[in-house]
């Protein structure tokens, strides 16, 4: 059980890193310019980053539960 929890925790960390990379690239990317001269942000990459972050949260929660169950039961 601890091995599965460790693997899920590593997967969660990888997903969190991917989410951060998408978010950081989105911050540096060009903003769209509307016809009235104002800038509009491109929300597509931010939505993908949020989905990866939520998946990382779910995986880390499962990993934590498995680790606690493995710690309690011999």
MOPE-V739436 format. One record per backbone hydrogen bond with DSSP energy under -0.5 kcal/mol. CO is the residue of the C=O (numbers start at 1). NH is the residue of the N-H. E is the energy in kcal/mol with one decimal. If there is no record, write none. Layout:
# MOPE-V739436
CO | NH | E
CO | NH | E
This chain:
# MOPE-V739436
1 | 5 | -2.3
2 | 6 | -2.3
3 | 7 | -2.3
4 | 8 | -2.5
5 | 9 | -2.2
6 | 10 | -2.2
7 | 11 | -2.3
8 | 12 | -2.4
9 | 13 | -2.1
10 | 14 | -2.2
11 | 15 | -2.4
12 | 16 | -2.3
13 | 17 | -2.2
14 | 18 | -2.4
15 | 19 | -2.4
16 | 20 | -2.3
17 | 21 | -2.3
18 | 22 | -2.5
19 | 23 | -2.4
20 | 24 | -2.8
21 | 25 | -2.2
22 | 26 | -2.1
23 | 27 | -1.7
24 | 28 | -1.3
25 | 29 | -1.2
32 | 34 | -0.5
32 | 40 | -3.3
34 | 37 | -1.5
38 | 34 | -2.7
40 | 32 | -1.6
41 | 43 | -0.9
43 | 47 | -1.9
44 | 48 | -1.8
45 | 49 | -2.4
46 | 50 | -2.1
47 | 51 | -1.9
48 | 52 | -2.3
49 | 53 | -2.2
50 | 54 | -2.5
51 | 55 | -2.1
52 | 56 | -2.2
53 | 57 | -2.0
54 | 58 | -2.2
55 | 59 | -2.5
56 | 60 | -2.4
57 | 61 | -1.9
58 | 62 | -2.2
59 | 63 | -2.5
60 | 64 | -2.2
61 | 65 | -2.3
62 | 66 | -2.6
63 | 67 | -2.3
64 | 68 | -2.4
65 | 69 | -2.6
66 | 70 | -2.5
67 | 71 | -1.7
68 | 72 | -2.3
69 | 73 | -2.6
